């Protein structure tokens, strides 16, 4: 495998990179490989890591809410031939 060396990484970025392995329980090398693979699309990112934090804003409806929406917007699915003359 190839090795890559990065130079001139600024302080805040370096600190973020150093803190990531501790939070994920991985080595620095594995953590950076994972970040690169996810950001370049080689490996999909973990889905839904923060989903619970934002579910209320994501349009997730209950069955009852969906039925109510469909009922209220049913007229929008009808085509009036007069509109096409």
MOPAC internal coordinates of N, CA, C and O (Angstrom, degrees):
PM7 1SCF
backbone

  N    0.0000 0     0.00 0     0.00 0    0    0    0
  C    1.4544 1     0.00 0     0.00 0    1    0    0
  C    1.5201 1   110.21 1     0.00 0    2    1    0
  O    1.2310 1   121.60 1   -27.81 1    3    2    1
  N    1.3011 1   114.54 1   152.19 1    3    2    1
  C    1.4563 1   121.80 1   179.26 1    5    3    2
  C    1.5213 1   110.92 1   -83.14 1    6    5    3
  O    1.2310 1   120.64 1   -26.10 1    7    6    5
  N    1.3051 1   116.38 1   153.90 1    7    6    5
  C    1.4561 1   123.04 1   173.66 1    9    7    6
  C    1.5122 1   108.63 1  -116.11 1   10    9    7
  O    1.2310 1   120.81 1   -34.57 1   11   10    9
  N    1.3223 1   116.05 1   145.43 1   11   10    9
  C    1.4559 1   122.06 1   179.79 1   13   11   10
  C    1.5251 1   107.81 1  -127.71 1   14   13   11
  O    1.2310 1   120.63 1   -43.19 1   15   14   13
  N    1.3196 1   116.41 1   136.81 1   15   14   13
  C    1.4604 1   121.53 1   176.65 1   17   15   14
  C    1.5135 1   108.49 1  -113.31 1   18   17   15
  O    1.2310 1   120.36 1   -47.11 1   19   18   17
  N    1.3418 1   116.92 1   132.89 1   19   18   17
  C    1.4558 1   121.96 1   177.80 1   21   19   18
  C    1.5239 1   109.40 1  -107.15 1   22   21   19
  O    1.2310 1   120.63 1   -40.36 1   23   22   21
  N    1.3139 1   116.40 1   139.64 1   23   22   21
  C    1.4572 1   121.79 1   179.26 1   25   23   22
  C    1.5221 1   109.71 1  -119.70 1   26   25   23
  O    1.2310 1   121.06 1   -21.70 1   27   26   25
  N    1.3349 1   115.58 1   158.30 1   27   26   25
  C    1.4701 1   123.47 1   172.36 1   29   27   26
  C    1.5269 1   113.23 1    60.41 1   30   29   27
  O    1.2310 1   120.43 1  -136.39 1   31   30   29
  N    1.3202 1   116.78 1    43.61 1   31   30   29
  C    1.4657 1   120.83 1   174.56 1   33   31   30
  C    1.5204 1   106.98 1   -83.15 1   34   33   31
  O    1.2310 1   120.26 1   -55.46 1   35   34   33
  N    1.3351 1   117.12 1   124.54 1   35   34   33
  C    1.4637 1   120.22 1  -176.28 1   37   35   34
  C    1.5312 1   111.41 1   -69.39 1   38   37   35
  O    1.2310 1   120.88 1   -16.89 1   39   38   37
  N    1.3254 1   115.92 1   163.11 1   39   38   37
  C    1.4596 1   123.22 1  -174.42 1   41   39   38
  C    1.5147 1   115.11 1   -54.09 1   42   41   39
  O    1.2310 1   119.33 1   125.62 1   43   42   41
  N    1.3526 1   118.89 1   -54.38 1   43   42   41
  C    1.4644 1   119.32 1  -178.23 1   45   43   42
  C    1.5335 1   112.95 1   -60.54 1   46   45   43
  O    1.2310 1   120.20 1   139.06 1   47   46   45
  N    1.3146 1   117.22 1   -40.94 1   47   46   45
  C    1.4600 1   120.25 1   178.90 1   49   47   46
  C    1.5232 1   110.40 1   -66.14 1   50   49   47
  O    1.2310 1   120.50 1   137.50 1   51   50   49
  N    1.3161 1   116.64 1   -42.50 1   51   50   49
  C    1.4661 1   120.65 1   178.85 1   53   51   50
  C    1.5245 1   110.54 1   -59.95 1   54   53   51
  O    1.2310 1   120.41 1   138.34 1   55   54   53
  N    1.3363 1   116.82 1   -41.66 1   55   54   53
  C    1.4626 1   120.26 1   179.43 1   57   55   54
  C    1.5273 1   111.55 1   -65.42 1   58   57   55
  O    1.2310 1   120.54 1   139.28 1   59   58   57
  N    1.3360 1   116.56 1   -40.72 1   59   58   57
  C    1.4686 1   119.41 1   176.72 1   61   59   58
  C    1.5245 1   111.19 1   -62.07 1   62   61   59
  O    1.2310 1   121.00 1   136.44 1   63   62   61
  N    1.3130 1   115.69 1   -43.56 1   63   62   61
  C    1.4644 1   120.02 1  -179.82 1   65   63   62
  C    1.5256 1   110.30 1   -63.66 1   66   65   63
  O    1.2310 1   120.21 1   139.70 1   67   66   65
  N    1.3333 1   117.20 1   -40.30 1   67   66   65
  C    1.4644 1   120.56 1   179.91 1   69   67   66
  C    1.5303 1   112.36 1   -68.14 1   70   69   67
  O    1.2310 1   120.10 1   147.23 1   71   70   69
  N    1.3244 1   117.42 1   -32.77 1   71   70   69
  C    1.4628 1   120.18 1  -177.07 1   73   71   70
  C    1.5294 1   112.75 1   -79.48 1   74   73   71
  O    1.2310 1   120.34 1   155.03 1   75   74   73
  N    1.3099 1   116.95 1   -24.97 1   75   74   73
  C    1.4706 1   121.35 1  -175.89 1   77   75   74
  C    1.5315 1   113.25 1   -61.89 1   78   77   75
  O    1.2310 1   118.68 1   132.79 1   79   78   77
  N    1.3282 1   120.12 1   -47.21 1   79   78   77
  C    1.4689 1   118.98 1  -179.16 1   81   79   78
  C    1.5322 1   112.68 1   -59.85 1   82   81   79
  O    1.2310 1   120.36 1   143.54 1   83   82   81
  N    1.3179 1   116.92 1   -36.46 1   83   82   81
  C    1.4659 1   120.44 1   179.55 1   85   83   82
  C    1.5205 1   110.40 1   -63.33 1   86   85   83
  O    1.2310 1   120.32 1   136.67 1   87   86   85
  N    1.3264 1   116.98 1   -43.33 1   87   86   85
  C    1.4628 1   120.42 1  -177.26 1   89   87   86
  C    1.5261 1   112.48 1   -71.65 1   90   89   87
  O    1.2310 1   120.16 1   153.28 1   91   90   89
  N    1.3251 1   117.30 1   -26.72 1   91   90   89
  C    1.4627 1   120.79 1  -177.78 1   93   91   90
  C    1.5213 1   113.09 1  -102.37 1   94   93   91
  O    1.2310 1   120.46 1   173.51 1   95   94   93
  N    1.3322 1   116.73 1    -6.49 1   95   94   93
  C    1.4567 1   120.06 1   178.78 1   97   95   94
  C    1.5138 1   113.52 1    69.15 1   98   97   95
  O    1.2310 1   120.62 1  -148.27 1   99   98   97
  N    1.3282 1   116.43 1    31.73 1   99   98   97
  C    1.4631 1   121.41 1   179.45 1  101   99   98
  C    1.5222 1   109.55 1  -119.59 1  102  101   99
  O    1.2310 1   121.00 1   -13.35 1  103  102  101
  N    1.3216 1   115.69 1   166.65 1  103  102  101
  C    1.4603 1   119.91 1   173.46 1  105  103  102
  C    1.5249 1   108.76 1   -73.47 1  106  105  103
  O    1.2310 1   120.70 1   -17.87 1  107  106  105
  N    1.3126 1   116.26 1   162.13 1  107  106  105
  C    1.4669 1   121.48 1   177.56 1  109  107  106
  C    1.5271 1   109.84 1   -57.97 1  110  109  107
  O    1.2310 1   120.38 1   135.32 1  111  110  109
  N    1.3232 1   116.87 1   -44.68 1  111  110  109
  C    1.4584 1   121.68 1  -178.53 1  113  111  110
  C    1.5308 1   111.29 1   -61.25 1  114  113  111
  O    1.2310 1   120.43 1   131.48 1  115  114  113
  N    1.3382 1   116.77 1   -48.52 1  115  114  113
  C    1.4725 1   120.45 1  -179.77 1  117  115  114
  C    1.5230 1   111.09 1   -63.78 1  118  117  115
  O    1.2310 1   120.84 1   141.64 1  119  118  117
  N    1.3178 1   116.00 1   -38.36 1  119  118  117
  C    1.4650 1   119.92 1  -179.94 1  121  119  118
  C    1.5211 1   111.00 1   -63.45 1  122  121  119
  O    1.2310 1   120.18 1   133.88 1  123  122  121
  N    1.3141 1   117.27 1   -46.12 1  123  122  121
  C    1.4758 1   120.42 1  -179.87 1  125  123  122
  C    1.5206 1   110.52 1   -66.79 1  126  125  123
  O    1.2310 1   119.59 1   141.47 1  127  126  125
  N    1.3267 1   118.39 1   -38.53 1  127  126  125
  C    1.4682 1   120.67 1   175.33 1  129  127  126
  C    1.5233 1   110.43 1   -59.96 1  130  129  127
  O    1.2310 1   120.71 1   135.64 1  131  130  129
  N    1.3230 1   116.24 1   -44.36 1  131  130  129
  C    1.4619 1   121.14 1  -179.48 1  133  131  130
  C    1.5238 1   110.98 1   -62.84 1  134  133  131
  O    1.2310 1   120.00 1   135.61 1  135  134  133
  N    1.3183 1   117.60 1   -44.39 1  135  134  133
  C    1.4702 1   122.03 1   178.65 1  137  135  134
  C    1.5300 1   110.25 1   -59.91 1  138  137  135
  O    1.2310 1   120.39 1   134.14 1  139  138  137
  N    1.3090 1   116.86 1   -45.86 1  139  138  137
  C    1.4666 1   120.70 1   179.96 1  141  139  138
  C    1.5322 1   111.24 1   -65.45 1  142  141  139
  O    1.2310 1   120.09 1   135.14 1  143  142  141
  N    1.3146 1   117.43 1   -44.86 1  143  142  141
  C    1.4716 1   120.52 1  -179.88 1  145  143  142
  C    1.5276 1   111.21 1   -61.15 1  146  145  143
  O    1.2310 1   120.33 1   136.65 1  147  146  145
  N    1.3379 1   116.98 1   -43.35 1  147  146  145
  C    1.4619 1   119.99 1  -179.63 1  149  147  146
  C    1.5215 1   111.51 1   -68.54 1  150  149  147
  O    1.2310 1   120.19 1   136.67 1  151  150  149
  N    1.3210 1   117.24 1   -43.33 1  151  150  149
  C    1.4662 1   119.50 1  -176.75 1  153  151  150
  C    1.5253 1   112.34 1   -71.79 1  154  153  151
  O    1.2310 1   119.99 1   153.21 1  155  154  153
  N    1.3091 1   117.62 1   -26.79 1  155  154  153
  C    1.4696 1   121.04 1   179.22 1  157  155  154
  C    1.5284 1   112.42 1   -94.13 1  158  157  155
  O    1.2310 1   120.27 1   179.65 1  159  158  157
  N    1.3184 1   117.08 1    -0.35 1  159  158  157
  C    1.4576 1   120.79 1   175.96 1  161  159  158
  C    1.5099 1   115.14 1    82.22 1  162  161  159
  O    1.2310 1   119.79 1  -168.47 1  163  162  161
  N    1.3306 1   118.01 1    11.53 1  163  162  161
  C    1.4627 1   120.84 1   178.21 1  165  163  162
  C    1.5200 1   110.07 1   -72.69 1  166  165  163
  O    1.2310 1   120.91 1   143.27 1  167  166  165
  N    1.3197 1   115.86 1   -36.73 1  167  166  165
  C    1.4664 1   122.25 1   178.00 1  169  167  166
  C    1.5263 1   107.27 1  -130.26 1  170  169  167
  O    1.2310 1   120.16 1   -47.81 1  171  170  169
  N    1.3257 1   117.29 1   132.19 1  171  170  169
  C    1.4675 1   118.21 1   178.97 1  173  171  170
  C    1.5224 1   111.36 1   -65.20 1  174  173  171
  O    1.2310 1   121.26 1   -32.74 1  175  174  173
  N    1.3215 1   115.20 1   147.26 1  175  174  173
  C    1.4573 1   120.62 1   177.22 1  177  175  174
  C    1.5091 1   109.67 1   -69.17 1  178  177  175
  O    1.2310 1   121.35 1   -24.19 1  179  178  177
  N    1.3240 1   115.02 1   155.81 1  179  178  177
  C    1.4594 1   119.63 1   174.76 1  181  179  178
  C    1.5112 1   107.77 1   -60.60 1  182  181  179
  O    1.2310 1   120.29 1   -59.00 1  183  182  181
  N    1.2951 1   117.04 1   121.00 1  183  182  181
  C    1.4567 1   120.36 1  -179.35 1  185  183  182
  C    1.5092 1   112.55 1   -78.81 1  186  185  183
  O    1.2310 1   121.29 1   -37.01 1  187  186  185
  N    1.3010 1   115.14 1   142.99 1  187  186  185
  C    1.4451 1   121.16 1   171.65 1  189  187  186
  C    1.5119 1   116.79 1    71.46 1  190  189  187
  O    1.2310 1   119.47 1  -160.04 1  191  190  189
  N    1.3175 1   118.62 1    19.96 1  191  190  189
  C    1.4529 1   119.91 1  -178.24 1  193  191  190
  C    1.5277 1   111.57 1   -57.42 1  194  193  191
  O    1.2310 1   120.35 1   141.60 1  195  194  193
  N    1.3236 1   116.94 1   -38.40 1  195  194  193
  C    1.4631 1   120.70 1  -179.06 1  197  195  194
  C    1.5242 1   111.39 1  -117.07 1  198  197  195
  O    1.2310 1   120.33 1  -164.02 1  199  198  197
  N    1.2965 1   116.97 1    15.98 1  199  198  197
  C    1.4583 1   121.23 1  -175.06 1  201  199  198
  C    1.5250 1   112.22 1   -56.59 1  202  201  199
  O    1.2310 1   120.07 1   135.30 1  203  202  201
  N    1.3186 1   117.46 1   -44.70 1  203  202  201
  C    1.4638 1   120.93 1  -178.51 1  205  203  202
  C    1.5205 1   111.60 1   -57.79 1  206  205  203
  O    1.2310 1   120.49 1   146.45 1  207  206  205
  N    1.3290 1   116.67 1   -33.55 1  207  206  205
  C    1.4634 1   120.72 1  -179.13 1  209  207  206
  C    1.5248 1   112.33 1   -66.64 1  210  209  207
  O    1.2310 1   120.26 1   155.02 1  211  210  209
  N    1.3352 1   117.10 1   -24.98 1  211  210  209
  C    1.4591 1   120.34 1  -172.93 1  213  211  210
  C    1.5257 1   114.59 1  -122.01 1  214  213  211
  O    1.2310 1   119.71 1  -173.57 1  215  214  213
  N    1.3313 1   118.15 1     6.43 1  215  214  213
  C    1.4599 1   120.46 1  -176.14 1  217  215  214
  C    1.5216 1   113.09 1   -55.52 1  218  217  215
  O    1.2310 1   120.09 1   141.06 1  219  218  217
  N    1.3143 1   117.44 1   -38.94 1  219  218  217
  C    1.4610 1   119.48 1  -177.14 1  221  219  218
  C    1.5268 1   112.36 1   -64.55 1  222  221  219
  O    1.2310 1   120.01 1   161.84 1  223  222  221
  N    1.3349 1   117.60 1   -18.16 1  223  222  221
  C    1.4599 1   121.40 1  -179.05 1  225  223  222
  C    1.5262 1   112.71 1  -101.61 1  226  225  223
  O    1.2310 1   119.69 1   179.13 1  227  226  225
  N    1.3180 1   118.20 1    -0.87 1  227  226  225
  C    1.4627 1   121.78 1  -171.23 1  229  227  226
  C    1.5194 1   114.83 1  -101.52 1  230  229  227
  O    1.2310 1   119.28 1  -169.19 1  231  230  229
  N    1.2982 1   118.98 1    10.81 1  231  230  229
  C    1.4593 1   120.25 1   176.92 1  233  231  230
  C    1.5125 1   113.87 1    71.68 1  234  233  231
  O    1.2310 1   119.90 1  -147.83 1  235  234  233
  N    1.3082 1   117.80 1    32.17 1  235  234  233
  C    1.4564 1   121.03 1   176.83 1  237  235  234
  C    1.5208 1   107.07 1   -88.80 1  238  237  235
  O    1.2310 1   121.05 1   -67.45 1  239  238  237
  N    1.3159 1   115.61 1   112.55 1  239  238  237
  C    1.4609 1   121.79 1  -175.13 1  241  239  238
  C    1.5148 1   111.06 1  -105.93 1  242  241  239
  O    1.2310 1   121.51 1   -27.48 1  243  242  241
  N    1.2953 1   114.71 1   152.52 1  243  242  241
  C    1.4678 1   119.99 1   171.14 1  245  243  242
  C    1.5280 1   107.38 1   -77.15 1  246  245  243
  O    1.2310 1   120.44 1   -11.68 1  247  246  245
  N    1.3204 1   116.76 1   168.32 1  247  246  245
  C    1.4707 1   120.53 1   177.74 1  249  247  246
  C    1.5281 1   110.65 1   -60.99 1  250  249  247
  O    1.2310 1   121.06 1   142.67 1  251  250  249
  N    1.3195 1   115.58 1   -37.33 1  251  250  249
  C    1.4641 1   120.52 1   179.97 1  253  251  250
  C    1.5363 1   110.18 1   -65.79 1  254  253  251
  O    1.2310 1   120.25 1   137.16 1  255  254  253
  N    1.3300 1   117.12 1   -42.84 1  255  254  253
  C    1.4663 1   120.49 1   179.53 1  257  255  254
  C    1.5286 1   111.32 1   -65.50 1  258  257  255
  O    1.2310 1   120.45 1   140.96 1  259  258  257
  N    1.3314 1   116.74 1   -39.04 1  259  258  257
  C    1.4655 1   120.31 1   178.13 1  261  259  258
  C    1.5217 1   110.92 1   -64.89 1  262  261  259
  O    1.2310 1   120.25 1   136.85 1  263  262  261
  N    1.3218 1   117.13 1   -43.15 1  263  262  261
  C    1.4667 1   120.99 1   178.50 1  265  263  262
  C    1.5243 1   110.37 1   -61.14 1  266  265  263
  O    1.2310 1   120.20 1   137.66 1  267  266  265
  N    1.3244 1   117.22 1   -42.34 1  267  266  265
  C    1.4689 1   121.72 1   178.80 1  269  267  266
  C    1.5304 1   110.78 1   -63.92 1  270  269  267
  O    1.2310 1   120.29 1   136.89 1  271  270  269
  N    1.3202 1   117.06 1   -43.11 1  271  270  269
  C    1.4673 1   120.89 1   177.89 1  273  271  270
  C    1.5288 1   110.58 1   -61.39 1  274  273  271
  O    1.2310 1   120.45 1   132.33 1  275  274  273
  N    1.3281 1   116.74 1   -47.67 1  275  274  273
  C    1.4626 1   120.74 1  -179.86 1  277  275  274
  C    1.5273 1   111.26 1   -61.35 1  278  277  275
  O    1.2310 1   120.45 1   140.77 1  279  278  277
  N    1.3091 1   116.75 1   -39.23 1  279  278  277
  C    1.4667 1   121.11 1   178.77 1  281  279  278
  C    1.5308 1   110.60 1   -63.31 1  282  281  279
  O    1.2310 1   120.98 1   135.29 1  283  282  281
  N    1.3306 1   115.73 1   -44.71 1  283  282  281
  C    1.4628 1   120.10 1  -176.88 1  285  283  282
  C    1.5352 1   113.54 1   -73.90 1  286  285  283
  O    1.2310 1   120.13 1   157.55 1  287  286  285
  N    1.3074 1   117.36 1   -22.45 1  287  286  285
  C    1.4711 1   120.37 1  -178.36 1  289  287  286
  C    1.5219 1   112.89 1  -107.86 1  290  289  287
  O    1.2310 1   120.26 1  -171.65 1  291  290  289
  N    1.3242 1   117.11 1     8.35 1  291  290  289
  C    1.4627 1   121.08 1  -177.85 1  293  291  290
  C    1.5326 1   111.74 1   -57.29 1  294  293  291
  O    1.2310 1   120.13 1   142.88 1  295  294  293
  N    1.3165 1   117.36 1   -37.12 1  295  294  293
  C    1.4711 1   120.52 1   179.97 1  297  295  294
  C    1.5311 1   112.21 1   -60.60 1  298  297  295
  O    1.2310 1   120.09 1   152.26 1  299  298  297
  N    1.2986 1   117.43 1   -27.74 1  299  298  297
  C    1.4687 1   120.57 1  -179.13 1  301  299  298
  C    1.5219 1   112.29 1   -69.91 1  302  301  299
  O    1.2310 1   119.83 1   162.72 1  303  302  301
  N    1.3134 1   117.93 1   -17.28 1  303  302  301
  C    1.4629 1   121.80 1   179.91 1  305  303  302
  C    1.5243 1   112.95 1   -90.27 1  306  305  303
  O    1.2310 1   120.21 1   174.02 1  307  306  305
  N    1.3105 1   117.21 1    -5.98 1  307  306  305
  C    1.4660 1   121.21 1   179.80 1  309  307  306
  C    1.5258 1   109.99 1   -92.33 1  310  309  307
  O    1.2310 1   121.32 1   -43.06 1  311  310  309
  N    1.3185 1   115.08 1   136.94 1  311  310  309
  C    1.4597 1   121.08 1   178.35 1  313  311  310
  C    1.5201 1   108.42 1  -101.44 1  314  313  311
  O    1.2310 1   120.68 1   -54.30 1  315  314  313
  N    1.2942 1   116.30 1   125.70 1  315  314  313
  C    1.4623 1   121.24 1   177.14 1  317  315  314
  C    1.5267 1   107.21 1   -94.77 1  318  317  315
  O    1.2310 1   119.62 1   -64.75 1  319  318  317
  N    1.3220 1   118.33 1   115.25 1  319  318  317
  C    1.4680 1   121.01 1  -178.37 1  321  319  318
  C    1.5274 1   112.80 1   -55.98 1  322  321  319
  O    1.2310 1   120.09 1   151.82 1  323  322  321
  N    1.3307 1   117.44 1   -28.18 1  323  322  321
  C    1.4807 1   120.66 1   179.34 1  325  323  322
  C    1.5346 1   111.09 1   -62.08 1  326  325  323
  O    1.2310 1   120.78 1   151.19 1  327  326  325
  N    1.3158 1   116.11 1   -28.81 1  327  326  325
  C    1.4650 1   119.64 1  -179.12 1  329  327  326
  C    1.5358 1   112.08 1   -70.47 1  330  329  327
  O    1.2310 1   119.81 1   167.03 1  331  330  329
  N    1.3260 1   117.96 1   -12.97 1  331  330  329
  C    1.4608 1   121.41 1  -174.29 1  333  331  330
  C    1.5270 1   112.42 1  -111.22 1  334  333  331
  O    1.2310 1   120.38 1  -161.74 1  335  334  333
  N    1.3053 1   116.87 1    18.26 1  335  334  333
  C    1.4757 1   119.17 1   179.09 1  337  335  334
  C    1.4920 1   110.92 1   -95.15 1  338  337  335
  O    1.2310 1   120.10 1   180.00 1  339  338  337

